[in-house]
Amino acid sequence: MNDRMMVEAAALSKRYGETQALDDVDLEVARGSILGVLGPNGAGKTTALRILTTLSTPDSGRAWVAGHDVVAEAAAVRRKIGVTGQDATLDELLTGRQNLVMVGELSRLRRAEARRRAKELLELFELTDAADRMVKGYSGGMRRRLDLAASLMMRPPVLFLDEPTTGLDPTSRQRMWGVIRGLVADGVTVLLTTQYLDEADALADGIVVIDCGRVIARGTPRELKAATGSQLLEVTLEAPHAGAAEALAAFSVGSVTTSDDGRRLWTPARNEPGLAVAALRALDAAGALVDDITVHRPSLDDVFAVLTGAAIAPEPENVRVPV
Amino acid sequence: MSASTTLTAEIGAPTLFGRLRSWWDDVWVMTRRNLIHVRRDPMQLSDVTIQPVMFTLLFIYVFGAAMVLPGGGSYKQFALAGLLVMNLTTSSVGTAIGLISDLSTGVINRLRTLPMSPRSILVGRTLSDLLAATLCGAIVAATGLVIGWRPETALPSVLAGFAIALLFSYALTWLNTSIAMAVSSPESAQGIIFIVVFPLAFVSNVFAPTQGMPAWLATIADWNPVSAVAAACRTLFGNPNPSATIPAWPMQHPVEASILWSLLILIVCVPLAGRLYRHRTSD
């Protein structure tokens, strides 16, 4: 156990029948930081979260939250955590306020204290107007906010968020990100799962990529992007040119791909200064007229595709380059 | 929970009283939450409000017309205690339905991550259903009084009759809780519980004296806990109780038999339901 670590998992494994949901997973989240657990559907993210939040027990391996063993000291762990699940865990027939007060009282707050805290959170999450309506009538974004508010009733030092923005519109999503950043600024430790790379990129201090129950990569967003070792060079020609692909091959670290109409070419390229200018000169020398040239730094999407081999649906007319 | 010692040590109140107090607080929060549900969706209560009135009137006027009791007496006077027990028995099915619908929503996952007593979810449900059963009993009694049923003993004895019926009903909610925890869906729970509860309610002296049944069936009916409770209520209400002439022990000692049956069901089903709940919610 390390005092700096608010969440620590060592060699967690869990099997459901034929499926190895988790296979030897290690995780660490330092106090006051955000760890993003990234992976496709069914990768094992939720299983890991269920074990860390005492809802499930591992077949092997151990985990500690705020210094307490999640199996042997489950009750102590529950006093330190807030959990927001993928499915809203609210009571539809209660009002927003009643939901919060109930969670507060069951978290050992006194009734008056629970009411005060509920009022405070309803204001923070801009739910005051809807506070005394049944949750049944809430929109998706309101449910998510109320769900998060419920997780914060007893000011937990560690917060687990399972895909906190799945299904939210862009505005609600930005607002949720703002709330999460604010919590971390106040010293809360957050472990969140997400399928969205931009979310992990925008929020997380550290990222763990899980696929088929295994950790396949870990690091900061910057480290993961650097790990692909290349950038994407893309040119658009005024007209198709036979010598263009050959001219670009000199910079390529893979293969050069040409679009169907012959005007667009792209390739993974070495990470070197002045790449765009050098490529432009080479194309000019070959006699190709260039309309546009861009150098993309790899996004986490690219990293993810490389790591998981997952086919991210290509945009129309834009086939992804094999790196 | 193996970690409860750690928990209480942290709170700094490791006394038995402190633990009981917080357990009871949890139970009461869960009970209150179920009562809010009833207020929001009053039709949830139809099985303890409309159904008892309907059953009471139907059975007394439809069956009662053709019924002659051994040893004489009015069918209305005989039937009311039976209908009380029958209604309480069938309405206990609601416990299972309520619990399974809780388990099928995400609410239970949130509750399980809170530092609350896990068992208070079950206890809260049975307590709110006990309140519903009390309402059910009051409605059967009121319906009876309107159509001319009269208890012929003093008030304490009449109240004791209702108390015994409610104790039995409470025991049955734990039986149904166990069944609910053992099956997967609300539909299968309803199916299984009707297979258990209907014979329990009907193969008894609730609607008709057992003297007219084939001997083997009469034996089953005389040992059925529902018969003991109905006979106990009849005795305590001072209403006709033809079972008093049957030599089977529960019919000779219906009050003792009712209490023993209820305690037996509770002793078996309370721990069983807790174990099944833990088994169901852990993976």
Interface residues (C-beta under 8 A of the other chain):
Chain A: Y16 R50 T53 T54 L55 S56 T57 H68 A72 E73 A74 A75 A76 R78 R79 I81 V83 G85 D87 A88 T89 L90 D91 E92 L93 L94 Q98 M102 V103 E105 L106 S107 R108 M134 A150
Chain B: M1 S2 A3 S4 T6 L7 E10 I11 S22 D25 D26 V29 R33 I36 H37 R40 D41 T105 G106 V107 N109 R110 L111 R112 T113 L114 P115 M116 S282 D283
